[in-house]
């Protein structure tokens, strides 16, 4: 009997050590105390999209799918882009299409030639012959299916955030982009914030020394906005899922600071969350007490990532508790520090000191506003200087949305590599599933997939391609 019990115990331990989520190429196994995702081999005929540049497009013909808040904002911005035109519009509701047409007219731009509506109108748009780019601003769960359909019909794609909601979808984007040789860019606008862009340039120029730790977040009380999401899709997704369901505003800019898949890679992730105290209250208020038995998404989700080169990343998500908006955005280097929220500040060469004493917690402070502003001006990217006034005029989160659109069209027009590639889209969006899986396994470490398939160190740092 003792021998039988010993054998059963050994079998149980072995099963625990190598248990798995059997989702084919896209699943994971639990090895020891880590969740390890599969990295499927690159199928025959596919090529890496690192540094990919398509043929120049004289005038970029754009089809926009999704005309709600985000899509409507894009309609307002595109008339200011001289090398592109909105030629096709699509939404579930025809009245939104007509409203977008009137927005174009109000800017003196021609009405879009093509109009589509209904649940499958996007297919007709993607199948157009005279279209170069499909720009997606639809609910998260539709991002990857429509993007894949567009690329398979010969179109470049730009996708609102997050680009995907599962690891399988991340691989679908990567494989389709590699197979069709079409750009797939996630529209991570926060990478184009004036402060974050300038800090990135400072990081590239070595002002912070060796960057050792970065932080980002999406902390935004969505109380005033839940009703804006057609069919209640966003609250529904949150109530059904643990994890950081909206990670890319926080992770995108700091990944650029660390040259992720351009010399370093994210290796291991650990995520944990609080209970859904405010979330459950919100669900009870919204649907009726007890209708939602257990609201899944924690009021706060914290995720810690270690990179191959020994750096750390902290990412947080909070959307149901009262607080001022924050993306955190912090850079800690061996020679300096940057912080965006709640106040923009820089400390280089050690914090500024005053009245130094071990018990004076106010002794260290940021450099003066005048010194900070002078540095921010000196390290502004030339392309930002060129369009800053127009970006602030057109707007879109203070101008960063316009800079994002401008850079997308500029690179397509000149036949240059895009600022963000399909691997950025997959890596940053992968946190949606990876954080949930970590939490569901008691905050177990997750070995993150390598969407470049071993090519994460083939490119030397991030760059913004410019025409000669």
Secondary structure, DSSP 8 states (H G I E B T S, - for coil): -HHHHHHHHHHHHHHHHT-EE--GGG-EEEETTEEEE------TT----TT------SSEEEEEE--SHHHHHHHHHHTT-TTEEEEEEEESSHHHHHHHHHHHHHTT----SEEEESTTHHHHHHT-SS--EEEE-S-HHHHHHHHHHHHHTT-EEEE-SSS-SSHHHHHHHHHHHHHHT--EEE--GGGG-HHHHHHHHHHHTTTT-SEEEEEEEEE---TTTGGGSGGGHHHHHHHH--S-SS-HHHHHHHHHHTTBTTTB-EEEEEEEE---HHHHHHHHHHH-TTTSS---S-S-EEEEEEETTS-EEEEEEE-SS----B---EEEESSEEEE-SSS-EEEESS-EE-S--TT-TTSEE---HHHHHHHHHHT--HHHHHHHHHHHHH-SGGGHHHHHHHHHHHHHHHT---SS-HHHHHHHHTHHHHHHHHHHTTS-EEE---TTSS-TTSS-S-------
